[in-house]
Amino acid sequence: MIFKQFTTNEIKAAGWLRNQLEIQAKGLSGNLDKMWNSVKESSWIGGNDEGWERVPYWLDGFVPLAYLLDNNDMKARAKKYVEAILERQCEDGWICPCKKEKRVNYDIWACFIICKALVVYADCSGDERIENAVSRALQNLSTHMNSRTLFDWGSARWFECLIPILWLRERKPDDWQLDLIDKLYIQGIDYKKMFKSWRYAERRENWSYLNHVVNIAMMLKGEALMTEIIGGDPNEFAKQAMEILLRDHGMACGHFSGDECLSGTSPVHGSECCSVAEAMYSYEWLVELTGDSYWSERLEKTAFNAFPATVSPDMWTHQYDQLTNQVQCSRFPNGKQPFNTNGEESHIFGLEPNFGCCTANFNQAFPKFAMSTMMKTKNGVAVCAVAPSKVETKIDGAEFAVEIITNYPFEDGYKIKVNSATHDEREILVRIPEKAVSATIDGKEVGVGENGEICIKTGDEHICGLFDGYYGDEEKTREVLHDGFYHTGDVAWRDEDGFLWYVSRVDDVIKSSGYRIGPFEIESVIMELPYVLECGVSAAPDPVRGQVVKASIVLTKGTEGTEDLKKEIQNYVKHKTAPYKYPRIVEFKDELPKTVSGKIIRHLL
């Protein structure tokens, strides 16, 4: 792994992000155990209701939410569930609420996710019992898989079990863990083969585990997790799959469609809420495993666009399917819904529209995002997603704190505040979003008040409204279109509010004694004088300074161009601008050379 996540004891949300977590705690996430029987009366705690994925899903988000907010009531309620689960773990290690005679047909996907949720609880609470409980559960799972191979959701989501296994290996590595990983890898769905043949470029009417959108969102991290064991590039398959998904099933919100299976690019098809939360979780793991900002971009786009759209502002309700084009929330007539396999109410906000998995699972999205805004590096901190948060940790025994100060994405830009107990060298990896206009770090960028050329980022794509090049002149085209930018040739400076102020053309800039002087500013000052009719400023060669400022001036009728008037003009410019910008040469002319459109031709001055 390139990075490592902080625990909730080290990282906290701030600003709007903390406020969002507080809203979530007052909504469904913080109350499901009080009012939803799938959690309140679950078989996981001795009740008679659902005993499969819903409580593990809920705990996976509720636990980090409780600890990020340091909410004692929520912590106590989380502990109550964990205690009940640990008390009911069988002597042989089996941890799921299922009678022994029914284990053969029990989909062990639930074992993966409860172990994952217990690991989150251990990291948040420091409960030392969890390591043994998870170890016993996974050893039992390995034995179970000898005679009962993976099927259904367990086969489709095998890689989720790698997360608690890797957690165990950090603490107490053992050969049985490698045996279990081997079984999972062999018995689970091979998504690399699926994307290699790729027969899912278009929407299909039939339901399938292979192209189920939540499985697809989860599997993005699968091969990357496996590289921790077998080696290889953790980015390779994930990026290939991501590009294919966005090409064939991309949505305007930055996610990919699936209602419930991959649904193409039509704006009237939606994507399941669970898939949004799980995609965010995959991106967070991919940031951790690769250190690649590509996944930070994907994470931010999904967190700031797709996820907020699929939950209500008070987070008491959610959609099952989120559509790009949805003009109202009303039930479709029977059989008239646009979805592949989902029901007529899948797009309506409610407690559990269509199916209850998302009711439990959407809870993880914002808490885990908050925990991923910054991650540990070998000698410092990496900013992995731009949102307000603060880390207080120790590096080599010394206290070290980093704070992201921002209102992004509601306002542009962010600042980083660092406090260190020592003067030892530490690294801060700063995230620069791909759409950023500029970034200033230690002054190594064009700062406020400094001149620079205006350039437009093009990348490898054509920008709508921008010319393709100079007709018949490839050399000239290469001069202005290179290194992923269009060089406009316009020089400007940036003020404290971020506005750009035009200075001149690049080829008009006067380079005098190391200074870069724009002629437009000097011309504007000289034109303030009542006796100046026209003015053109250009560069004149100078053996000492390289170039000096030269002002060519047309005076109003009746004004005599004397030496005293030249000195008056020079002194006026010195007073109104920086002294080094004044024109050392002043010439009075009857007229200035111009183009047919009336622009001054500077090189003829």
ZAMARGU-4260 file (C-alpha; in steps of 0.2 Angstrom, whole numbers, plus 5000, padded with zeros to 4 digits):
<rodrens>
0) 5000/5000/5000 | 5006/5018/4996 | 4995/5026/5009 | 4987/5020/5025 | 4970/5026/5033
5) 4970/5035/5049 | 4958/5029/5063 | 4944/5039/5070 | 4955/5043/5085 | 4966/5052/5073
10) 4955/5060/5060 | 4939/5071/5062 | 4928/5080/5050 | 4926/5098/5051 | 4915/5112/5043
15) 4902/5107/5031 | 4907/5089/5032 | 4905/5087/5050 | 4888/5096/5049 | 4883/5083/5036
20) 4888/5069/5047 | 4878/5076/5061 | 4863/5077/5049 | 4866/5059/5045 | 4866/5054/5063
25) 4849/5063/5066 | 4842/5054/5051 | 4840/5035/5046 | 4858/5031/5050 | 4857/5035/5068
30) 4839/5028/5070 | 4838/5012/5061 | 4841/5002/5077 | 4826/5011/5085 | 4813/5009/5071
35) 4817/4997/5057 | 4814/4979/5061 | 4828/4973/5049 | 4840/4980/5062 | 4830/4982/5078
40) 4824/4964/5078 | 4838/4956/5068 | 4843/4938/5070 | 4861/4945/5073 | 4856/4951/5090
45) 4844/4937/5094 | 4828/4943/5086 | 4818/4935/5072 | 4820/4947/5058 | 4833/4947/5044
50) 4850/4938/5048 | 4860/4941/5033 | 4867/4958/5026 | 4857/4972/5033 | 4865/4973/5051
55) 4883/4971/5045 | 4879/4984/5031 | 4872/4996/5044 | 4886/4993/5057 | 4899/4996/5043
60) 4893/5014/5042 | 4886/5017/5059 | 4902/5013/5069 | 4913/5026/5060 | 4899/5039/5061
65) 4898/5037/5080 | 4916/5038/5082 | 4919/5053/5070 | 4906/5062/5080 | 4912/5056/5097
70) 4894/5052/5101 | 4893/5042/5117 | 4875/5036/5114 | 4879/5030/5097 | 4895/5022/5103
75) 4885/5013/5116 | 4872/5007/5104 | 4886/5000/5092 | 4894/4991/5106 | 4877/4983/5111
80) 4876/4975/5093 | 4895/4970/5093 | 4893/4962/5110 | 4877/4952/5104 | 4886/4946/5089
85) 4902/4940/5098 | 4891/4931/5111 | 4882/4921/5098 | 4898/4916/5089 | 4899/4897/5088
90) 4913/4887/5096 | 4919/4882/5079 | 4920/4900/5074 | 4905/4901/5063 | 4898/4919/5066
95) 4883/4921/5056 | 4865/4919/5063 | 4861/4902/5055 | 4858/4885/5062 | 4871/4872/5059
100) 4860/4861/5047 | 4857/4877/5036 | 4875/4882/5034 | 4876/4872/5018 | 4864/4884/5009
105) 4869/4900/5018 | 4877/4913/5007 | 4893/4917/5016 | 4893/4935/5008 | 4887/4940/5026
110) 4902/4933/5034 | 4913/4944/5023 | 4904/4960/5028 | 4902/4956/5046 | 4921/4953/5048
115) 4924/4969/5038 | 4912/4979/5050 | 4920/4971/5065 | 4937/4977/5059 | 4930/4994/5058
120) 4924/4993/5075 | 4941/4987/5082 | 4950/5001/5073 | 4938/5014/5081 | 4936/5007/5098
125) 4952/4998/5101 | 4942/4982/5106 | 4956/4969/5107 | 4943/4954/5107 | 4939/4958/5088
130) 4956/4951/5082 | 4952/4933/5089 | 4934/4934/5084 | 4938/4938/5066 | 4952/4925/5065
135) 4941/4911/5071 | 4927/4916/5059 | 4938/4917/5044 | 4947/4900/5049 | 4929/4892/5050
140) 4925/4900/5033 | 4941/4892/5025 | 4936/4875/5032 | 4918/4878/5026 | 4924/4882/5008
145) 4933/4865/5007 | 4916/4857/5004 | 4905/4871/5000 | 4912/4882/4986 | 4907/4900/4984
150) 4890/4904/4976 | 4878/4919/4972 | 4884/4935/4981 | 4898/4927/4990 | 4906/4922/4973
155) 4902/4939/4966 | 4910/4949/4980 | 4924/4937/4986 | 4937/4951/4986 | 4927/4960/5001
160) 4934/4946/5012 | 4952/4951/5008 | 4950/4967/5018 | 4948/4958/5035 | 4961/4945/5030
165) 4974/4959/5026 | 4970/4967/5042 | 4973/4951/5051 | 4990/4948/5042 | 4996/4965/5048
170) 4994/4959/5066 | 4997/4940/5065 | 5001/4933/5048 | 4998/4914/5046 | 4998/4902/5032
175) 4979/4898/5034 | 4976/4916/5028 | 4985/4913/5012 | 4975/4897/5009 | 4959/4906/5012
180) 4964/4920/5000 | 4969/4906/4987 | 4951/4898/4988 | 4943/4915/4987 | 4953/4920/4971
185) 4949/4903/4963 | 4931/4901/4967 | 4926/4919/4965 | 4920/4927/4949 | 4935/4932/4938
190) 4930/4949/4932 | 4946/4951/4922 | 4940/4938/4910 | 4923/4947/4909 | 4931/4963/4905
195) 4943/4955/4892 | 4928/4948/4882 | 4916/4962/4887 | 4899/4957/4881 | 4890/4970/4892
200) 4893/4986/4882 | 4874/4988/4880 | 4860/4987/4891 | 4853/4970/4894 | 4835/4966/4899
205) 4840/4950/4910 | 4846/4951/4928 | 4864/4944/4931 | 4877/4943/4945 | 4890/4947/4932
210) 4884/4964/4927 | 4875/4969/4943 | 4879/4987/4946 | 4884/4985/4965 | 4895/4970/4961
215) 4903/4980/4948 | 4906/4995/4959 | 4914/4983/4972 | 4925/4973/4960 | 4934/4989/4955
220) 4946/4987/4970 | 4946/4968/4969 | 4962/4965/4959 | 4971/4979/4967 | 4968/4971/4984
225) 4975/4955/4977 | 4991/4963/4972 | 4995/4965/4990 | 4997/4946/4990 | 5003/4941/4972
230) 5011/4957/4967 | 5008/4967/4951 | 5001/4984/4946 | 4986/4988/4957 | 4981/5002/4944
235) 4981/4992/4928 | 4964/4982/4929 | 4955/4995/4939 | 4958/5009/4926 | 4954/4998/4911
240) 4938/4993/4919 | 4934/5011/4924 | 4937/5018/4907 | 4925/5004/4899 | 4911/5007/4912
245) 4912/5026/4909 | 4912/5024/4890 | 4897/5012/4889 | 4887/5016/4905 | 4893/5033/4911
250) 4881/5046/4919 | 4882/5065/4920 | 4885/5063/4939 | 4902/5054/4936 | 4895/5037/4941
255) 4889/5022/4930 | 4872/5016/4927 | 4863/5000/4933 | 4845/4998/4938 | 4849/4984/4944
260) 4862/4979/4930 | 4872/4990/4919 | 4860/5000/4909 | 4869/5011/4896 | 4870/5029/4894
265) 4852/5034/4893 | 4848/5048/4905 | 4831/5040/4910 | 4840/5025/4917 | 4846/5025/4934
270) 4859/5018/4946 | 4857/5009/4962 | 4861/5019/4978 | 4871/5005/4985 | 4882/5006/4969
275) 4886/5024/4973 | 4892/5021/4991 | 4902/5005/4986 | 4910/5014/4971 | 4916/5028/4984
280) 4923/5014/4995 | 4932/5006/4980 | 4940/5023/4976 | 4945/5025/4993 | 4954/5009/4993
285) 4962/5012/4976 | 4969/5029/4983 | 4976/5019/4997 | 4983/5005/4987 | 4990/5016/4972
290) 4992/5034/4978 | 4985/5039/4961 | 4975/5055/4961 | 4965/5048/4947 | 4955/5039/4960
295) 4954/5055/4971 | 4946/5063/4956 | 4933/5049/4955 | 4930/5049/4973 | 4926/5068/4974
300) 4915/5068/4959 | 4905/5054/4966 | 4904/5061/4984 | 4900/5078/4978 | 4888/5074/4964
305) 4881/5056/4963 | 4879/5053/4982 | 4870/5069/4988 | 4857/5067/4974 | 4852/5050/4980
310) 4847/5055/4998 | 4836/5068/5004 | 4843/5084/5013 | 4839/5077/5030 | 4845/5060/5026
315) 4829/5052/5032 | 4825/5045/5015 | 4834/5039/4999 | 4831/5032/4982 | 4835/5015/4976
320) 4838/5021/4958 | 4845/5038/4954 | 4841/5045/4937 | 4850/5058/4927 | 4834/5065/4920
325) 4820/5064/4933 | 4807/5077/4933 | 4796/5071/4947 | 4795/5058/4961 | 4779/5048/4958
330) 4775/5030/4956 | 4776/5024/4938 | 4761/5014/4931 | 4763/4996/4932 | 4775/4990/4919
335) 4779/5007/4913 | 4795/5010/4923 | 4811/5013/4913 | 4822/5002/4924 | 4829/4985/4918
340) 4823/4974/4933 | 4818/4986/4947 | 4800/4991/4952 | 4789/5005/4949 | 4794/5014/4965
345) 4813/5012/4964 | 4816/5031/4960 | 4805/5037/4975 | 4813/5043/4991 | 4808/5032/5006
350) 4813/5020/5019 | 4816/5005/5008 | 4810/5009/4990 | 4811/4993/4980 | 4823/4983/4992
355) 4831/4987/5009 | 4849/4984/5006 | 4852/5002/5002 | 4843/5008/5018 | 4857/4999/5027
360) 4871/5002/5016 | 4871/5020/5011 | 4876/5024/5029 | 4895/5021/5025 | 4897/5034/5011
365) 4900/5050/5020 | 4909/5043/5036 | 4921/5033/5026 | 4924/5048/5014 | 4928/5059/5029
370) 4941/5046/5035 | 4949/5046/5018 | 4951/5065/5016 | 4969/5062/5022 | 4980/5047/5024
375) 4996/5042/5031 | 5012/5042/5021 | 5029/5035/5027 | 5034/5052/5034 | 5019/5063/5034
380) 5001/5065/5027 | 4993/5065/5010 | 4978/5075/5006 | 4968/5063/4996 | 4951/5072/4995
385) 4947/5090/4997 | 4935/5093/5011 | 4936/5101/5028 | 4945/5089/5041 | 4959/5088/5053
390) 4972/5074/5058 | 4980/5074/5075 | 4993/5060/5075 | 5011/5055/5080 | 5025/5052/5069
395) 5041/5044/5076 | 5033/5048/5093 | 5031/5067/5090 | 5014/5075/5089 | 5009/5081/5071
400) 4993/5089/5065 | 4987/5094/5048 | 4971/5103/5044 | 4962/5105/5028 | 4953/5122/5029
405) 4940/5124/5015 | 4922/5125/5010 | 4925/5115/4994 | 4916/5111/4984 | 4904/5125/4988
410) 4919/5137/4986 | 4935/5135/4976 | 4952/5132/4984 | 4958/5126/5001 | 4972/5129/5013
415) 4983/5117/5024 | 4988/5121/5041 | 5002/5111/5049 | 5007/5110/5067 | 5022/5100/5072
420) 5030/5097/5089 | 5047/5095/5082 | 5057/5103/5068 | 5060/5086/5060 | 5057/5086/5041
425) 5039/5079/5037 | 5031/5077/5020 | 5014/5084/5015 | 5007/5077/4999 | 4995/5091/4992
430) 4981/5086/4981 | 4978/5097/4966 | 4961/5094/4958 | 4962/5091/4939 | 4951/5107/4935
435) 4962/5118/4947 | 4966/5135/4939 | 4982/5137/4949 | 4990/5131/4965 | 5002/5140/4976
440) 5014/5130/4987 | 5029/5139/4995 | 5027/5152/4982 | 5031/5141/4967 | 5018/5147/4956
445) 5013/5164/4949 | 5007/5174/4964 | 4996/5188/4967 | 5002/5203/4957 | 5014/5194/4946
450) 5013/5193/4927 | 5011/5176/4918 | 5004/5170/4902 | 4986/5165/4901 | 4985/5146/4896
455) 4970/5135/4893 | 4972/5117/4898 | 4967/5106/4884 | 4974/5089/4888 | 4973/5077/4874
460) 4955/5083/4869 | 4948/5096/4858 | 4940/5110/4868 | 4924/5116/4861 | 4926/5134/4854
465) 4945/5133/4853 | 4953/5132/4835 | 4962/5116/4830 | 4977/5125/4823 | 4984/5137/4810
470) 4979/5132/4793 | 4994/5126/4783 | 5007/5131/4797 | 5011/5116/4808 | 5026/5125/4816
475) 5015/5139/4821 | 5002/5127/4828 | 5015/5118/4838 | 5021/5134/4846 | 5004/5138/4854
480) 4997/5120/4856 | 5010/5110/4867 | 5012/5101/4883 | 4993/5099/4886 | 4990/5118/4885
485) 4985/5131/4872 | 4996/5146/4875 | 4986/5162/4871 | 5000/5174/4870 | 4991/5185/4882
490) 5000/5191/4898 | 4990/5195/4914 | 4991/5196/4932 | 4980/5189/4946 | 4973/5200/4960
495) 4969/5194/4978 | 4951/5189/4973 | 4957/5178/4959 | 4953/5190/4944 | 4964/5191/4930
500) 4970/5208/4923 | 4976/5210/4905 | 4994/5216/4903 | 4999/5213/4885 | 5004/5201/4872
505) 5019/5190/4876 | 5028/5196/4861 | 5025/5214/4867 | 5032/5211/4884 | 5048/5222/4888
510) 5062/5214/4897 | 5072/5227/4905 | 5086/5223/4918 | 5077/5207/4923 | 5060/5215/4924
515) 5045/5210/4913 | 5035/5226/4909 | 5018/5226/4900 | 5016/5240/4888 | 4997/5241/4891
520) 4999/5247/4909 | 5011/5261/4904 | 5000/5267/4889 | 4985/5268/4901 | 4994/5279/4913
525) 5001/5291/4899 | 4984/5292/4891 | 4977/5300/4908 | 4987/5316/4904 | 4975/5328/4896
530) 4987/5333/4882 | 4990/5315/4875 | 4980/5310/4861 | 4987/5293/4857 | 5001/5283/4864
535) 5011/5267/4860 | 5024/5259/4871 | 5037/5247/4864 | 5054/5240/4868 | 5070/5249/4863
540) 5087/5240/4863 | 5099/5245/4877 | 5117/5239/4879 | 5116/5239/4898 | 5098/5234/4902
545) 5094/5223/4887 | 5078/5233/4883 | 5071/5249/4889 | 5053/5256/4889 | 5050/5268/4874
550) 5034/5279/4873 | 5029/5285/4856 | 5016/5299/4859 | 5004/5310/4848 | 5000/5326/4857
555) 4984/5335/4856 | 4983/5350/4844 | 4992/5365/4850 | 5003/5356/4862 | 5022/5358/4859
560) 5033/5343/4862 | 5047/5350/4873 | 5061/5342/4883 | 5052/5348/4899 | 5036/5339/4893
565) 5046/5323/4891 | 5052/5324/4909 | 5035/5328/4915 | 5028/5313/4907 | 5042/5302/4914
570) 5039/5308/4932 | 5021/5306/4930 | 5023/5287/4926 | 5036/5285/4940 | 5023/5292/4952
575) 5009/5281/4945 | 5018/5265/4943 | 5034/5256/4949 | 5049/5268/4945 | 5058/5255/4934
580) 5043/5255/4922 | 5044/5273/4917 | 5049/5277/4898 | 5067/5281/4897 | 5064/5286/4879
585) 5050/5298/4874 | 5046/5302/4856 | 5033/5314/4849 | 5025/5309/4833 | 5012/5315/4821
590) 5004/5298/4820 | 5006/5280/4825 | 5007/5265/4813 | 4991/5255/4814 | 4983/5240/4806
595) 4967/5242/4796 | 4957/5238/4811 | 4965/5252/4821 | 4977/5243/4832 | 4994/5250/4835
600) 5009/5240/4826 | 5021/5240/4840 | 5036/5233/4831 | 5035/5248/4819 | 5036/5261/4833
</rodrens>
